[in-house]
């Protein structure tokens, strides 16, 4: 019984820590963007927009911060044990060639739901087996499916870090995971 209580406490403690870290990350990102003000608009993730250059919504969505925030939200969903909420976060890679690499999963379709559950299980296992994580940069590469935004993440357990790459495509104006390495 004590082991069960200890595991439950550790689980709540990890969830609380994850939530706090996510809140701090988002707060710091918003503060940095607010402090950047009217800058030159140059560079990755500067959070700045010059008055003479207007970005489209899709270009704003393609910033490294957008990829990180999107993945942090997916982490929250996978931890919530409501995998169906993750459907729009995952690229469709099934038999329907009209949807492949161009659409996200649909929670109401059995094959898609199975894929959602599998990906959330994999993500949740990374989170459950670590005490902390960090995002270590985004790399952009064009391939036949489109422009991939690969986010390097490190999951820490003590002194050890497990590196995982989450690769995203921009689908309908939002990033969706197409591959996890």
Secondary structure, 3 states (H helix, E strand, C coil): CHHHHHHHHHHHHHHHHHHHHHHHHHHHHHHHHHHHCCCCCCCCCCCCCCCCCCCCHHHHHCCHHHHHHHHHHHHHHHHCCCHHHHHHHEECCCCCCCCCCCCECCCCCHHHHHHHHHHHHHHHHHHHCCCEEEEEEEEEEEECCEEEEEEEEEEEECCEEEEEEEEEEEECCEEEEEEEC
